[in-house]
Amino acid sequence: MTQMDKHIETFKDEAYELLSELETSLLELEQSPDDKDITGRVFRAMHTIKGSGAMFGFNDIAEFMHDIENFFEQVRAGKIAVSKGLINLTLSARDHIKAMLDAYSDGNPVDGVKTDEILASFKRLLSDVGEEKETVKEQAATSSDTDKPEGDNIYRIHFRPAQNIFMNGTNPIYLLEELCELGDCNITAYLEKIPPLKDINPELCYTYWDIILTTLEGINTVKDVFIFVADDCEIDIKVIEGKRELDYGNDPEKLGKILVDRGTLSPDGLQKALGSQKKLGEILVDSGLVSNERIQSALVEQTQIKKVRMKQQVLETASNIRVPTQKLDHFVDLVGELVIIQQRLSQTAIGQNSAELLFIAEAVERLTVELRDCALNVRMLPIGTTFDKLKRLVRDLSNELGREVEMTTYGEETELDKTVIDQLGDTLVHIIRNSIDHGIESPDAREAAGKPRRGTIHLSATHSGSNVIIRIKDDGKGMDLDLIRAKAVEKGIISPDAELSDKECYSLIFSPGFSTANEITSVSGRGVGMDVVQQTINTLRGSTSVDSRNGAGTTISITLPLTLAIIEGLQVEIGDEHFVLPLSMVEECIEITREDAMKSNGRNITNVRGEIIPYIRLRELFLFTGETTDIEQIVITQSDDRRIGFVVDRVIGEHQTVIKTLGKLYRDIQGISGATILGNGQVALIIDIPQLIQKAEHEEHALCA
């Protein structure tokens, strides 16, 4: 691949990201049509795609985006009002640009007819507007200073103490030192008021100062330095630069402008001095318009502004680095192998009982844990990127079905492994499509039921230990348990006399081929969507639960592990074989004797502090031969709000588990989600707790049938 090819691939990646940002901004603009900041974001995304496309030879994209950008320039100028029709048309243009990029990637020709149709639609919209102009109110941006703003701020401080300041017990030098502690401080002292030596009164202060302070602190913190002398001294504090005020397109403040802004130099004096060929500072000093001290102070201010702007440019450029996913995956794989070697080193050190070797092993273990956490964090992405993509789905689908639906989100900053997020997108699409089609009623039906005409779908993501819980909640009509049971009997999923709890009835919606729709549409009715959801969640070693109230709405909760690469596990032993249970699902471990087991009259249940907990004997489930020990261990886990125990011979302890996928021959084995390599080189299987519970329940139902 040539260097140009690499640049083109980089452009495509950035263009897809910009198109995603453009879509999000357009949806936000539809909700806030008068927001100039959002309009600016839309325009900047278009402008960047156009410029980069022209640079790397994507002329069709550049020309098409140029025409759309020209139209949106009138929107930004307030000549065309933001409307639903405008947003629909711009979203279509965005989709067409994505299709053009896909066509370039696949080597297919670009659909020029579609391009002409969209441009013609924009022209018709422009002609419909005619001479009408909507007045756009320009709101003055009000900024409130806080004590901890982001980025560097530059303050120009003029401090002239009262001459009798010493008599009040205050030394101005201490105030200047306190300013220096706030950040980068440049101080210029003015001495022209100091009288001849014979006339000096040592109890009076004749000096005053100009200070240029660069700091992260807000203006209130700066003012607090002078809080006890503010009434008696001449103090002027001005913000001359802040992160929000930076404009990389402009040069830092010119020296003459700084002096005029301070009131040190008149505009006429500046124009007179600029007529000479000398440097402005030299001209002003030679002409007697400004003292040398004031020139030096203004130069300090100019230098600080240059430093801050350069710093912000560097941060803006170097804050992100693009790394291919394959490299990250390889990096995590190497860290996983390092974890396995570290465990082997620790076991060897314990076996040899060498103090020096134990010290080295502990140091390696500490560094390995830090490296492991760092590697996993690199692959973490905020789930908000997935949430943003779903807003377009909600908008388009609600329009198609004649519903009024608003989507709200919470916890967009919650991070998940990139692998999990990539597979989660389609799952959320299926759930939301079902929520809109089956859950949210038509506006008239909602109004008749005493609800707002506009329905709501709320997506939230929250951390829960080493898991993330994603909830999709709607305020629709909820689920009809009788209808679900009737459909399940009709499809042959359950028998007519089956006794199921409400929770078990709700879980039937994940059965293959199940659907409550009376007719097949483009949205639902074939009974494959929720089945795919369940399969995907199981693949991700997650779990689902459903809670619904008839007439009030439905909530579907998805519990997922933070990462699929390395987890904390609990190592157990059955016979001579080792297994690992995900530690995030383990609550406690208790002992069970032969006598305790016999008291339950053959039922696999135990009493734990007054609570009856069922358990599964892994020795029997995995068909182990041989006698059991007199005292066994029950590992009690939490899954879908249920506590289930797993009986094993021995509990070894916690184990950093590097997950290895099973070969093709073993991928369909129920109850096993992967394998790991122990420190002694032995392979241990990782138990899939939700799948084992589901398998045990199916076997129990088969016995009872």
C-alpha positions as a printed Julia matrix, in Angstrom:
705×3 Matrix{Float64}:
   0.0     0.0     0.0
   1.42    3.36   -1.07
   1.52    6.42    1.15
  -1.35    7.95   -0.85
  -3.44    4.81   -0.36
  -2.89    5.1     3.38
  -4.02    8.72    3.28
  -7.13    7.74    1.32
  -8.0     5.05    3.87
  -7.53    7.59    6.65
  -9.86    9.99    4.82
 -12.53    7.28    4.53
 -12.32    6.49    8.26
 -12.58   10.17    9.16
 -15.41   10.7     6.65
 -17.49    7.92    8.22
 -16.93    9.49   11.64
 -17.92   12.92   10.3
 -21.05   11.46    8.72
 -22.0     9.96   12.08
 -21.41   13.34   13.73
 -23.42   15.05   10.97
 -26.37   12.73   11.55
 -26.3    13.33   15.31
 -26.07   17.1    14.83
 -28.97   17.15   12.35
 -31.2    15.23   14.79
 -30.27   17.68   17.54
 -30.92   20.61   15.2
 -34.43   19.28   14.52
 -35.14   19.51   18.26
 -33.41   22.92   18.66
 -33.76   24.71   15.29
 -32.59   28.08   16.65
 -29.36   26.76   18.17
 -26.51   28.42   16.27
 -23.87   26.15   17.8
 -25.54   23.04   16.39
 -25.95   24.71   13.0
 -22.24   25.52   13.08
 -21.39   21.88   13.85
 -23.44   20.73   10.86
 -21.74   23.24    8.59
 -18.23   22.36    9.83
 -18.82   18.63    9.25
 -19.96   19.35    5.69
 -17.05   21.67    5.05
 -14.48   19.16    6.33
 -15.88   16.33    4.21
 -15.86   18.57    1.13
 -12.29   19.81    1.64
 -10.81   16.4     2.47
 -12.7    14.75   -0.39
 -11.3    17.21   -2.94
  -7.79   16.75   -1.54
  -7.81   12.96   -2.03
  -9.56   12.78   -5.39
 -13.16   12.13   -4.3
 -14.41   14.83   -6.62
 -18.01   13.57   -6.84
 -18.34   13.77   -3.06
 -16.65   17.17   -2.92
 -18.88   18.69   -5.62
 -22.05   17.23   -4.16
 -21.17   18.43   -0.65
 -20.23   21.85   -2.04
 -23.77   22.33   -3.38
 -25.32   21.19   -0.09
 -22.93   23.42    1.84
 -23.94   26.45   -0.24
 -27.55   25.8     0.64
 -26.78   25.36    4.34
 -24.81   28.58    4.34
 -28.16   30.35    3.94
 -29.51   28.36    6.86
 -26.56   29.46    8.97
 -27.15   33.07    7.9
 -30.78   32.85    9.04
 -32.23   33.25    5.54
 -33.81   29.78    5.56
 -35.58   28.37    8.61
 -34.86   24.89    9.9
 -37.84   22.63    9.18
 -38.63   18.95    9.26
 -38.51   18.86    5.45
 -35.04   20.4     5.48
 -33.79   17.88    8.03
 -35.27   14.98    6.04
 -33.59   16.18    2.87
 -30.22   16.78    4.54
 -30.32   13.34    6.16
 -30.97   11.88    2.7
 -27.92   13.77    1.42
 -25.89   12.39    4.31
 -27.02    8.83    3.49
 -26.11    9.37   -0.17
 -22.59   10.5     0.73
 -22.18    7.33    2.78
 -23.41    5.3    -0.19
 -20.86    7.11   -2.4
 -18.06    6.21    0.03
 -19.23    2.59    0.11
 -19.29    2.55   -3.71
 -15.71    3.85   -3.86
 -14.62    1.19   -1.35
 -16.28   -1.63   -3.31
 -15.13   -0.33   -6.69
 -18.71    0.29   -7.87
 -19.92    3.35   -9.83
 -21.56    6.22   -7.97
 -25.32    6.63   -8.45
 -25.38    9.93  -10.33
 -29.17    9.85  -10.72
 -29.62    9.9    -6.97
 -27.21   12.82   -6.75
 -29.25   14.85   -9.25
 -32.51   13.99   -7.5
 -31.28   15.24   -4.13
 -29.82   18.45   -5.58
 -33.09   19.07   -7.44
 -35.0    18.62   -4.18
 -32.77   21.21   -2.51
 -33.4    23.65   -5.35
 -37.17   23.14   -5.08
 -36.99   23.73   -1.35
 -35.02   26.91   -1.97
 -37.56   28.16   -4.51
 -40.42   27.39   -2.12
 -38.82   29.64    0.43
 -38.9    32.52   -2.06
 -38.37   35.91   -0.59
 -39.5    34.9     2.91
 -36.88   35.46    5.53
 -37.16   34.37    9.07
 -35.7    36.73   11.61
 -33.1    35.0    13.69
 -32.58   36.49   17.1
 -28.93   36.7    18.0
 -28.57   36.0    21.65
 -25.61   37.54   23.35
 -23.4    34.82   24.7
 -23.32   35.19   28.41
 -20.36   33.59   30.08
 -20.1    32.94   33.77
 -16.67   32.68   35.32
 -16.07   29.68   37.48
 -13.3    28.85   39.84
 -12.19   25.85   37.78
 -12.64   26.48   34.05
 -11.12   24.2    31.46
  -7.93   25.21   29.73
  -5.49   28.08   30.24
  -6.73   31.57   31.06
  -4.63   34.72   30.78
  -5.36   37.64   33.1
  -4.07   41.19   32.82
  -3.8    42.6    36.36
  -3.01   46.19   37.23
  -2.14   46.51   40.91
  -1.41   49.96   42.4
  -1.34   49.7    46.21
  -2.35   52.56   48.42
   0.74   54.44   49.6
  -0.05   53.66   53.26
  -0.5    49.92   52.66
   2.42   49.1    54.98
   0.66   50.8    57.88
  -2.22   48.3    57.57
   0.21   45.4    58.1
   0.12   44.28   54.45
   3.2    43.6    52.34
   2.26   43.72   48.6
   5.17   41.39   47.79
   3.3    38.58   49.55
   0.29   39.2    47.3
   2.5    38.96   44.23
   3.99   35.71   45.51
   0.49   34.32   46.02
  -0.32   35.16   42.4
   2.83   33.32   41.28
   1.54   30.18   43.02
  -1.56   30.19   40.78
   0.37   29.69   37.55
   2.87   31.29   35.15
   3.24   34.87   36.38
   5.14   37.71   34.67
   5.44   40.92   36.69
   6.5    44.36   35.49
   7.28   46.96   38.17
   6.8    50.71   37.56
   9.29   52.87   39.43
   8.69   56.38   38.03
   6.76   57.45   41.15
   9.7    56.81   43.47
  11.01   60.21   44.65
  14.69   61.1    45.13
  16.38   59.32   48.01
  16.28   62.34   50.32
  12.48   62.6    49.93
  11.61   58.9    50.37
   9.35   57.95   53.27
  10.2    54.31   54.1
   6.68   53.76   55.45
   5.05   54.51   52.09
   4.76   52.38   48.94
   5.6    54.16   45.67
   5.79   51.14   43.32
   2.96   49.63   41.3
   2.81   46.61   39.03
   1.33   45.12   35.87
   1.0    41.34   36.04
   0.3    38.85   33.23
  -0.98   35.64   34.86
  -1.52   32.39   32.95
  -3.46   29.88   35.05
  -6.15   27.22   35.11
  -7.92   29.1    37.89
 -11.02   31.22   37.41
 -11.28   34.95   37.92
 -12.87   34.57   41.36
  -9.75   32.8    42.63
  -7.59   35.63   41.28
  -9.81   38.25   42.93
  -9.57   36.42   46.25
  -5.84   37.21   46.38
  -6.71   40.91   46.8
  -9.81   40.42   48.93
  -8.41   42.21   52.0
  -6.92   45.18   50.13
  -9.49   45.66   47.36
 -11.12   48.68   49.04
  -7.9    50.66   49.5
  -5.94   49.76   46.35
  -6.32   50.34   42.63
  -6.92   46.85   41.18
  -8.02   46.06   37.65
  -8.32   42.42   36.51
  -9.23   41.58   32.92
  -9.53   38.23   31.16
  -7.62   38.61   27.91
  -7.61   34.96   26.81
  -9.49   31.8    27.65
  -9.97   28.36   26.13
 -13.4    29.22   24.8
 -12.08   32.4    23.23
  -9.24   30.79   21.28
  -9.41   31.23   17.53
  -6.61   29.41   15.76
  -7.34   31.26   12.57
  -6.22   34.6    13.98
  -2.77   35.81   15.02
  -2.13   36.62   18.68
  -2.84   40.18   19.76
  -0.59   42.77   18.08
   1.5    44.94   20.36
  -0.21   48.15   19.31
  -3.67   46.72   19.91
  -2.67   45.59   23.41
  -1.41   49.09   24.28
  -4.55   50.74   22.88
  -6.74   48.25   24.72
  -4.97   49.09   27.98
  -5.49   52.79   27.45
  -1.73   53.36   27.45
  -1.68   54.57   23.82
  -4.25   56.49   21.79
  -5.37   55.17   18.36
  -4.01   58.36   16.74
  -0.63   57.83   18.37
  -0.59   54.26   17.1
  -1.31   55.32   13.52
   1.38   58.0    13.71
   3.97   55.53   14.98
   3.11   52.92   12.29
   4.27   55.38    9.62
   7.9    54.65   10.54
   9.99   51.62    9.44
  11.23   50.75   12.95
   9.71   48.14   15.24
   6.63   49.46   16.95
   8.07   49.16   20.44
  11.19   51.11   19.53
   9.12   53.77   17.78
   6.89   54.3    20.78
   9.78   54.54   23.24
  11.78   56.9    21.0
   8.78   59.14   20.44
   8.09   59.34   24.17
   4.52   58.05   23.77
   5.06   54.99   25.99
   7.64   54.14   28.65
  10.0    51.22   28.18
   8.47   49.43   31.23
   5.01   49.47   29.65
   6.4    48.15   26.35
   8.05   45.25   28.21
   4.8    44.47   30.06
   2.82   44.43   26.8
   5.43   42.17   25.18
   5.07   39.73   28.08
   1.31   39.64   27.49
   1.84   38.99   23.79
   4.25   36.14   24.54
   1.82   34.48   26.96
  -0.98   34.57   24.4
   1.31   32.92   21.84
   2.26   30.2    24.35
  -1.34   29.42   25.25
  -2.5    29.25   21.65
   0.41   27.07   20.63
  -0.27   24.76   23.59
  -3.93   24.45   22.66
  -3.02   23.67   19.04
  -0.63   20.93   20.12
  -3.23   19.44   22.47
  -5.88   19.58   19.76
  -3.56   17.84   17.31
  -2.09   15.2    19.62
  -5.08   14.39   21.83
  -6.07   11.38   19.69
  -4.21    8.79   17.71
  -5.81    6.39   15.24
  -4.81    2.75   15.73
  -6.2    -0.19   13.69
  -8.36   -2.58   15.71
  -6.16   -5.53   14.69
  -3.17   -3.96   16.44
  -5.17   -3.44   19.63
  -6.41   -7.04   19.52
  -2.84   -8.3    19.06
  -1.7    -6.08   21.95
  -4.39   -7.52   24.26
  -3.5   -11.07   23.17
   0.14  -10.46   24.09
  -0.89   -9.07   27.47
  -3.0   -12.18   28.01
  -0.01  -14.41   27.32
   2.02  -12.3    29.73
  -0.62  -12.84   32.42
  -0.33  -16.61   31.96
   3.48  -16.52   32.19
   3.26  -14.3    35.29
   0.99  -16.85   37.0
   3.46  -19.6    36.17
   6.29  -17.51   37.59
   4.34  -16.94   40.81
   3.64  -20.67   41.22
   7.3   -21.5    40.61
   8.42  -18.91   43.17
   6.06  -20.33   45.79
   7.23  -23.88   45.08
  10.93  -23.02   45.44
  10.35  -20.98   48.59
  12.95  -18.41   47.53
  12.54  -14.97   49.1
  14.35  -13.22   46.24
  12.33  -15.06   43.59
   9.09  -14.29   45.46
  10.01  -10.6    45.5
  10.6   -10.62   41.74
   7.36  -12.53   41.12
   5.35  -10.03   43.19
   6.88   -7.11   41.27
   6.11   -8.77   37.94
   2.56   -9.49   39.09
   1.99   -5.86   40.08
   3.29   -4.57   36.74
   1.3    -7.2    34.82
  -1.94   -6.18   36.52
  -1.29   -2.51   35.66
  -0.44   -3.41   32.06
  -3.55   -5.6    31.81
  -5.82   -2.8    33.04
  -4.12   -0.35   30.67
  -4.55   -2.69   27.69
  -8.22   -3.26   28.44
  -8.87    0.46   28.92
  -7.41    1.18   25.48
 -10.19   -0.94   23.93
 -12.92    0.76   25.95
 -15.33    3.05   24.12
 -18.26    5.1    25.44
 -21.6     3.53   24.59
 -22.93    6.97   23.67
 -21.68    6.46   20.09
 -24.11    3.53   19.75
 -26.93    5.47   21.4
 -26.49    8.33   18.92
 -26.88    6.0    15.94
 -30.21    4.75   17.33
 -31.76    8.24   17.36
 -32.03    8.17   13.58
 -33.69    4.75   13.75
 -36.3     6.0    16.23
 -37.02    9.06   14.12
 -37.39    7.22   10.8
 -39.33    4.26   12.2
 -41.79    6.42   14.15
 -42.49    8.41   10.96
 -42.99    5.19    8.99
 -45.46    3.76   11.54
 -47.27    7.03   12.22
 -46.11    7.22   15.84
 -44.75   10.14   17.8
 -41.72    8.87   19.71
 -38.97   10.65   21.59
 -35.77    8.89   22.59
 -33.93    9.9    25.76
 -30.61    8.56   27.0
 -28.62    8.33   30.22
 -25.09    7.13   30.92
 -23.68    7.78   27.44
 -20.2     8.03   28.98
 -20.37    4.42   30.26
 -17.57    2.46   28.62
 -17.6    -1.04   27.18
 -15.11   -3.16   25.27
 -15.15   -2.28   21.57
 -15.88   -5.92   20.69
 -19.01   -5.84   22.86
 -20.17   -2.5    21.43
 -19.7    -3.69   17.83
 -21.99   -6.69   18.42
 -24.47   -4.77   20.56
 -25.7    -2.39   17.85
 -27.98   -4.84   15.99
 -29.31   -6.16   19.3
 -30.5    -2.72   20.38
 -31.96   -2.11   16.91
 -34.17   -5.22   17.22
 -35.37   -4.25   20.7
 -36.18   -0.66   19.75
 -38.01   -1.73   16.59
 -40.16   -4.02   18.73
 -40.73   -1.27   21.3
 -42.03    1.13   18.65
 -44.05   -1.45   16.69
 -45.53   -3.48   19.58
 -45.18   -1.14   22.54
 -45.74    2.52   21.68
 -49.36    3.2    20.75
 -50.6     5.58   18.07
 -51.0     9.22   19.19
 -54.81    8.94   19.25
 -54.72    5.71   21.25
 -52.31    7.22   23.77
 -54.5    10.29   24.13
 -57.56    8.1    24.71
 -55.66    6.21   27.41
 -54.78    9.49   29.17
 -51.15    9.47   28.04
 -49.18   12.16   26.21
 -49.46   11.83   22.42
 -45.7    11.49   22.2
 -44.28    8.23   23.5
 -40.85    7.84   25.08
 -38.09    5.26   24.72
 -35.39    5.65   27.35
 -31.96    4.06   26.95
 -29.66    3.94   29.95
 -26.28    2.37   30.74
 -24.88    1.97   34.25
 -21.94    0.16   35.8
 -22.62   -2.7    38.2
 -19.36   -4.16   39.45
 -17.53   -5.67   36.48
 -20.71   -5.58   34.38
 -22.68   -2.94   32.52
 -26.48   -2.96   32.66
 -28.26   -1.52   29.61
 -31.98   -0.85   29.96
 -34.44   -0.11   27.16
 -37.63    1.26   28.66
 -40.77    2.42   26.87
 -44.02    3.9    28.17
 -46.22    1.96   25.75
 -49.03   -0.51   26.36
 -46.86   -3.18   27.95
 -47.07   -6.93   27.37
 -50.22   -9.04   27.59
 -49.31  -12.23   29.46
 -52.41  -14.07   28.26
 -51.59  -13.24   24.64
 -47.95  -14.33   25.09
 -49.04  -17.65   26.62
 -51.63  -18.25   23.88
 -49.11  -17.54   21.1
 -46.5   -19.79   22.76
 -49.04  -22.66   22.93
 -50.06  -22.02   19.32
 -46.41  -22.18   18.17
 -45.81  -25.33   20.21
 -43.2   -23.62   22.4
 -44.98  -24.66   25.63
 -47.71  -27.16   26.45
 -51.23  -25.87   27.24
 -51.01  -27.03   30.87
 -47.52  -25.61   31.54
 -47.25  -23.59   34.75
 -45.02  -20.59   34.25
 -44.27  -17.55   36.38
 -44.7   -14.06   34.95
 -40.95  -13.81   34.43
 -40.83  -17.12   32.58
 -43.74  -15.97   30.4
 -41.92  -12.78   29.48
 -38.82  -14.79   28.56
 -40.86  -16.62   25.91
 -40.52  -13.59   23.61
 -36.9   -14.69   23.05
 -37.97  -18.12   21.73
 -37.23  -18.88   18.03
 -40.21  -18.1    15.81
 -42.19  -16.35   18.52
 -44.19  -13.23   17.59
 -47.42  -11.64   18.79
 -47.92   -9.7    15.55
 -51.1   -10.58   13.64
 -49.57   -9.77   10.27
 -46.1    -9.67    8.79
 -44.78   -6.17    8.06
 -41.45   -4.66    7.08
 -40.8    -4.07   10.77
 -41.9    -7.25   12.55
 -44.0   -10.38   12.51
 -41.56  -13.11   11.47
 -40.41  -14.02   14.98
 -36.68  -13.79   14.36
 -35.67  -10.44   15.93
 -35.78  -11.25   19.63
 -34.36  -14.72   19.01
 -31.3   -13.03   17.47
 -31.13  -10.75   20.5
 -30.94  -13.72   22.87
 -28.29  -15.48   20.79
 -26.13  -12.36   20.63
 -26.37  -11.72   24.37
 -25.46  -15.34   25.1
 -22.45  -15.03   22.78
 -21.34  -11.98   24.75
 -21.72  -13.96   28.01
 -24.51  -11.66   29.1
 -28.07  -12.1    30.3
 -31.46  -10.52   29.67
 -34.53   -9.87   31.8
 -37.95   -8.43   31.0
 -40.29   -6.46   33.24
 -43.62   -5.21   31.95
 -46.83   -3.7    33.27
 -49.97   -3.88   31.19
 -50.77   -0.37   30.0
 -47.66    1.19   31.56
 -44.74    0.0    29.43
 -41.92   -2.52   29.21
 -38.31   -2.56   30.39
 -35.74   -4.93   28.9
 -32.47   -5.14   30.85
 -29.26   -6.48   29.34
 -26.34   -7.33   31.61
 -22.97   -7.53   29.87
 -19.38   -8.02   31.0
 -17.08   -5.02   30.6
 -14.65   -6.98   28.48
 -14.39  -10.32   26.7
 -10.61  -10.67   26.89
  -9.49  -11.02   30.52
 -11.78  -11.5    33.51
 -11.46  -12.2    37.2
 -12.55  -15.78   37.83
 -13.04  -18.27   40.66
 -11.06  -21.46   40.09
 -12.76  -24.68   41.24
 -11.93  -28.38   40.98
 -14.03  -31.46   40.18
 -12.05  -34.68   40.38
  -8.76  -33.88   38.64
 -10.25  -31.26   36.34
 -10.27  -27.49   36.86
 -13.02  -25.03   35.95
 -13.43  -21.26   36.22
 -16.61  -19.37   37.12
 -16.85  -15.6    36.36
 -16.17  -13.93   39.71
 -18.57  -11.09   38.93
 -21.5   -13.53   39.26
 -20.24  -15.26   42.42
 -21.77  -14.14   45.72
 -20.38  -16.6    48.28
 -19.14  -20.13   48.87
 -20.49  -22.51   51.53
 -19.85  -26.12   52.53
 -22.32  -28.98   52.22
 -21.89  -32.39   53.86
 -23.44  -35.74   52.95
 -25.79  -35.38   55.92
 -26.93  -31.94   54.75
 -27.64  -33.28   51.27
 -29.67  -36.2    52.63
 -31.92  -33.85   54.64
 -33.4   -32.43   51.42
 -34.91  -35.85   50.51
 -33.25  -36.04   47.13
 -34.02  -32.47   46.08
 -31.1   -30.22   45.11
 -31.85  -27.42   47.54
 -30.12  -26.02   50.62
 -31.0   -23.58   53.36
 -28.72  -20.55   53.52
 -29.58  -18.28   56.47
 -33.29  -18.98   56.07
 -33.34  -18.75   52.25
 -33.96  -21.85   50.15
 -31.44  -21.95   47.27
 -31.47  -24.6    44.52
 -28.16  -25.97   43.31
 -26.72  -27.89   40.35
 -24.23  -30.71   40.84
 -21.56  -30.12   38.2
 -20.12  -33.61   38.83
 -23.42  -35.15   37.7
 -24.07  -32.6    34.94
 -20.64  -33.19   33.35
 -20.86  -36.99   33.92
 -17.84  -37.33   36.2
 -17.25  -40.81   37.62
 -15.86  -41.67   41.02
 -16.91  -41.06   44.58
 -17.73  -37.62   45.89
 -15.95  -36.18   48.89
 -17.6   -36.09   52.3
 -17.57  -32.29   52.3
 -18.31  -30.46   49.07
 -18.45  -26.74   48.22
 -21.44  -24.81   46.87
 -20.58  -21.73   44.84
 -23.65  -19.47   45.05
 -24.13  -17.21   42.03
 -26.54  -14.45   41.06
 -28.14  -14.61   37.61
 -31.28  -12.77   36.44
 -32.22  -11.87   40.02
 -32.0   -15.53   41.03
 -29.52  -17.2    43.38
 -28.33  -20.56   42.1
 -25.65  -22.8    43.61
 -23.07  -24.96   41.81
 -21.67  -27.91   43.74
 -17.95  -28.61   43.2
 -15.37  -30.75   44.99
 -13.05  -27.91   45.97
 -12.75  -24.13   45.62
  -9.16  -23.17   44.73
  -9.43  -19.36   44.77
  -9.43  -16.28   42.56
  -7.77  -16.47   39.17
  -6.96  -13.92   36.45
  -8.62  -15.62   33.52
  -7.36  -15.05   29.99
 -10.24  -16.22   27.81
  -9.37  -18.49   24.9
 -12.05  -19.37   22.37
 -12.82  -23.03   21.8
 -12.23  -24.77   18.5
 -14.98  -25.22   15.93
 -15.74  -28.75   17.17
 -16.54  -27.52   20.69
 -18.32  -24.21   20.07
 -21.82  -25.67   20.42
 -21.21  -27.3    23.8
 -23.76  -25.88   26.24
 -22.54  -24.5    29.53
 -18.96  -23.79   28.42
 -18.05  -20.33   27.1
 -14.31  -20.77   26.62
 -11.09  -21.98   28.16
  -8.03  -20.63   29.91
  -4.52  -21.82   30.63
  -3.47  -22.13   34.27
  -0.04  -21.3    35.63
   1.01  -24.98   35.53
   0.05  -25.25   31.84
  -3.19  -27.14   32.48
  -6.35  -26.11   30.59
  -9.4   -25.05   32.6
 -12.86  -24.65   31.07
 -14.85  -21.47   31.74
 -18.4   -22.15   32.87
 -21.27  -20.25   31.24
 -23.52  -19.81   34.27
 -26.71  -18.5    32.56
 -26.54  -21.23   29.91
 -26.06  -23.96   32.51
 -29.06  -22.7    34.47
 -31.15  -22.63   31.3
 -30.06  -26.17   30.42
 -30.92  -27.47   33.9
 -34.36  -25.83   33.74
 -35.11  -27.39   30.35
 -34.11  -30.84   31.63
 -36.32  -30.38   34.7
 -39.29  -29.31   32.55
 -38.71  -32.36   30.3
 -38.8   -34.69   33.32
 -42.0   -33.12   34.64
 -43.78  -33.22   31.25
